[in-house]
Amino acid sequence: MDFDNVFKKVNLELLFRTGEQKGSFIAEACDCFSGYMTRDQFGRSWAWEFPAGRYVITVYRRVSVFEKGSLIWKNEEDLSETGKDSRYRSPCFVIALDRETEYQVTGWKRPLHSHILRSNANPLQCQIYSSPEKAGKEAKEYSRQGIRAAVLEWFENYDMY
């Protein structure tokens, strides 16, 4: 499978749409996103179809979307599980913003740019929230600043090296 045909920067916009999508899962790699997928469309064998490299494919399930301080979309599905290929054993959540944030990484000569919020202590890791409510509270604050924010449940990840 061709990485560039599946993972595209323009697909970031899918995270902030209010209408239903075909499938509620979306994959991210190198700050590029796939289209929405159903649970039977991805897995370890799907990930192995992409070239090896120093990157991670993370599959998320969209939880909620905030704009201008208001919740504008919410996933009504049960959000209480992780996939069998997740590095986390209990549900965790991240926030995606409609604009990039720049992070300084020790030892790198250039900054890291990401739409997914990163940990201040280690920008190579996402900022993880233990509940959709905690992530939603933070996402709502970002949206009050004119930034659209989506809460995503970390479902699975595939290390591609």
Secondary structure, DSSP 8 states (H G I E B T S, - for coil): --HHHH-BGGGGGGGG--S--SSSEEEEETTEEEEEE-GGG-SHHHHTTS---S-EEEEEEEEEEEETTEEEEE--S------TT-S-SS--EEEEEEEEEEE--TT-SS-EEEEE-B-SS-TTSB--BSSHHHHHHHHHHHHHTT--EEEEEEEEEEE--
